[in-house]
Amino acid sequence: MRRWLEYWGSGEGETGSPTRPYRLPVGPEGGPRELAGAPADPETPNRPMMSTLDLRPFRVDVPESVLADLQGRLDQARLPNWIEGIGWDQGIQKDTFIQLLDHWRQGFDWRAQEVRLNRFEHFVTEVDGQPIHFVHARSPHPDALPLILVHGWPGSFHEFLDAIPLLTDPPDGGVGFHVVAPSVPGFAWSAPTTRRGWHARRIAQAFASLMSELGYDRYGLQGGDVGSIVTPNMADLHPDRVVGLHLNMCLIEPYEGAPTPTEEELLERARLEKSRQTSTGYYMQQATKPQTLGIGLQDSPAGLLAWIAEKLQAWSDCRGDLFNAFNLDQVLTWVTLYWVTNSATSSLRIYWETRMAGAEARPRGRIEVPTGVADFPAERARSPKAWIEQKYNLVHHTIQPRGGHFAAIEQPELFVTDVTEFFRVHTRYQ
């Protein structure tokens, strides 16, 4: 197979512990390299936010006291009754919840999950006063393309762990990617947020700062959910650095002058609107009163499990059965990450920040960098192709055979194949 350079050109805590020092990129005189374009104000891109970032290696190592407290709360969980035969109509289904709760109490091995998480290099730093955690997985190929993967709610960097090895060292022998998978501010070890204003555009600037400090002056973007808002903002703020933007969710609301959707797309819009009638209560609560909800979620692991697992079932391609899409350990690792990092409340705030910021959190115009969209059939937020073309420089659009909102963990091979094809065929790395 042709190497990727033929396509891209010849351009060359509390619940964790620090490990060995990490050497920062160096400048021409041997000192730490100046941060290239990391503004505190996204509209003044020539004013640096800070000269360097202190990148500290990090190891996932949750104190035993945290796990003992979790076990005690699980053992003392006080559950409601369920209406017989109600299924998922009022929320999480009884049998599914009890199976998850029992496994969390008796069978789930968090320490084994820590071993898996620590197979990847983790770092923590601070950008614009906010802790930022990220996984940095370097490809064995030095000419690989840097790629940042941005998750959403109720996700985390954990969604990408099955896909990362396939991206860094592709089975087909291609050059692959140097992968950076940060935790969005407010999530995991990028939590908590302590000040207002962490909406998608500010996050985009923080992540652009991170990529620059890692020495990546040109890179690709990939996002879904919140990441599908953060990454277009990165492309809008720094089009000279971004070689391409890949999305596995692209939600565009109806707008004046929008092209008429196809018949199939109109059916999809009707499905979306029907879904919204019964599935957007979480959004209104998180966008208006996240603190109130967060107190319950951070005090009750059973409540946190129900809140997240119900979304995993509703938004995945599971055909009604959560365990068609995820196994027990995947779901419980997902939820335990929120619990041990005490990040349930701060993760909800992204919805409040988005509502409060309004247009300030969105790109200022059409995204002109090459854009690819992978359309997974169980994704709840799908948009007519013609609408996407008006808002983005769409050069790649695929309809996937299976998968849902959490594509990277549901269907890692399909996800990686589409990301890889987009960057190999439709972008230039110079």
Buried (B, 14 or more C-beta within 10 A) or exposed (E): EEEBBEBBEEEEBEBBEBBEEBEBBEEEEEEBBBBBBBBBEBEEBEEBBBEBBEBBBBBBBBEEEBBEBBBEBBEEBEEEEBEEEEEBEEBBBBEBBEBBBEBBBEEBEBEEBBEEBBEBBBBBBBBBEBBBBBBBBBBEBEBBBBBBBBBBBBBBBBBBBBBBBBBBBBEEEBBBBBBBBBBBBBBBBBBBBEEEBBBBBBBBBBBBBBBBBBEBBBBBBBBBBBBBBBBBBBBBBBEEBBBBBBBBBBBBEEEEEBEEBEEEBEEBBEEBEEBEEEBEEBBEBBBEEBEEBBEEBBEBBBBBBBBBBBBBBBBBBBEEEBBEBBEBBBBBBBBBBBBBBBBBBBBBBBBBBBBBBEEBBBBEEEBEBBBBBBBBEBBBBBBBBBBBBBBBBBBBBBEBEBBBBBBBBBBBEBBBBBBBBBBBEBBEBE
